[in-house]
Amino acid sequence: MSTSTRFNPASVDFRSDTATTPTQSMLESVLQASIGDDVNNEDDDINELQDYVAQLTGKEAGLYVVSGTMSNQLAIRTHLLTPPSSLICDYRAHIVVDESAGIAQLSNAMPYGIVPSNGKYLTLEDICARVVPDFGNIHFAPTKLISLENTLHGEVYPFEELQRISKFFRGKGFKLHCDGARLWNAHVATGIPLSQYGELFDTISLCLSKSLGAPVGSVLVGDKEFITKALHFRKQIGGGIRQGGMLARMAMIAIKENLPKLAKVNQVTKEVAKRLEANGLVIRESVDTNFIFIDYTKTPIENETLDLIAKREKINVWPQRIAFHYQNIEDQEVLDKLVKVFTEAFELTRDTPELMQKHKDIVFTMEY
Ligand SMILES: *Cc1c(COP(=O)(O)O)cnc(C)c1O
C-alpha cells in the first residue's frame, strides 16, 4: 500500500487544522496496535498514550476520549459536581461558543463568557470582577471553575498572566481548567515546557486531531482521583471505546512525528500573513501560531466571490479564518495561490459596488 504518491487533499485545505490526513506511518502502525478492551482498561496502547501525555504535562493521569468537545465537557462535568454553580471563561471560548450548549445540558451550570478588557485575553482583574465567591448568598451561582483557552484564535496566552491567575485562585475553592486544544502550538511558540503549563491548571484538555494530525481524539489530564471520576462520566455519555489501540497508536505517532513540525507551521503562517498585509489586507488577531483572522470590517471579501476564486485555483478555504497545519505548508505554489485567492477576492469586492453591499449584509450579522 502506498499513500506517498497519492494526491493529498490536505495539502490544499486551509479551512481548519483538523484538515489533515493520516500519514503512511500512522496507517502502518495500526498493524502493530494492541487489541485490548479500553472500557475494561485493558488496552496497552491507550494506556501508554494516556500515561505519556500525563507525563508530558506533569500530571498523574490521562484519559483518552474521542474529541476535544468530550474532553472539555467531561472536565467541566467532573469539576462541577454539585449544582448550582457557575464558571468563567472568555466570551469567545470554544466551550461556550462551539460545544452545543453542553455546559447547560451536561453540567447544569451557568457559564459567564467575559469580554477581555484588553481585547485579547482575560486578565486576573477581568476575572476577579466577575467571580462569585461561595459565601452563602442564595441568589448567586458560585464560581467553581475558571476555564482558559490557549491558544485562542491562534493567540498565545501570556504565561505571566496565567501564573498570576493560577496563583490567585487555585486551592481557594476554585478549579482551573485549560482548554489546550492547541496548547501544543503555544508550547512550540513560547518554548515553555508543557509541564510548566501543567503546574498552573488542575486539568488540561489537549487535542490530538488538530495541529498534530491524529485521525481521532483528545486527552484530558489531571490528578488520579479526577480522572477516575471523569472516566465514570465518559461511560455515562457513551464515550467508552473498545479496541481503540489503533487510534492510540496513530495518535502517539502524531505527537512524536508532528509536534516538531509545528515551529515551521507557525513560521509559514507568519510569512503568509505578511504577504497578505503587503497586499492591503488587514489582519485582526496577532499571528502567534497557525491562524490568520482577516478583519472583515476593514477588509471586505464577499463570500461567494472568495468561494468561486478558490474553486478556480483548486484550494479549499473558509471565509475570514485561514488555518495552517503541517500538511499545507510545504508547497510554495499552493501558498502563492492562497495569497492570490484572498487578495483577488478582496480587490474584486472592494471595486464592485454590488459585492460590497452583499458583503456588508453578511458582516452586519456576523460575530466570528
Ligand atoms: C476544536 C476545539 C475543541 C474541540 O475539539 P473537537 O475534537 O472538534 O470536539 C475544543 N477546544 C478548542 C479551542 C478547539 O479549537
The ligand as a Tripos MOL2 file, in Angstrom:
@<TRIPOS>MOLECULE
LIG
   15    15     1     0     0
SMALL
NO_CHARGES

@<TRIPOS>ATOM
      1 C1        -11.6170   22.0240   18.1370 C.3       1 LIG1
      2 C2        -11.6080   22.5400   19.5050 C.ar      1 LIG1
      3 C3        -12.1850   21.8190   20.5480 C.ar      1 LIG1
      4 C4        -12.9970   20.5800   20.3380 C.3       1 LIG1
      5 O1        -12.4600   19.6060   19.5730 O.3       1 LIG1
      6 P1        -13.3480   18.5480   18.7520 P.3       1 LIG1
      7 O2        -12.4210   17.3900   18.7100 O.co2     1 LIG1
      8 O3        -13.6300   19.1540   17.4350 O.co2     1 LIG1
      9 O4        -14.5700   18.2640   19.5350 O.co2     1 LIG1
     10 C5        -12.0860   22.3440   21.8140 C.ar      1 LIG1
     11 N1        -11.4680   23.4970   22.0530 N.ar      1 LIG1
     12 C6        -10.9040   24.2320   21.0770 C.ar      1 LIG1
     13 C7        -10.2230   25.5180   21.4110 C.3       1 LIG1
     14 C8        -10.9610   23.7760   19.7650 C.ar      1 LIG1
     15 O5        -10.4270   24.5060   18.8010 O.3       1 LIG1
@<TRIPOS>BOND
     1     1     2 1
     2     2     3 ar
     3     2    14 ar
     4     3     4 1
     5     3    10 ar
     6     4     5 1
     7     5     6 1
     8     6     7 2
     9     6     8 1
    10     6     9 1
    11    10    11 ar
    12    11    12 ar
    13    12    13 1
    14    12    14 ar
    15    14    15 1
@<TRIPOS>SUBSTRUCTURE
     1 LIG1         1 GROUP 0 **** ****
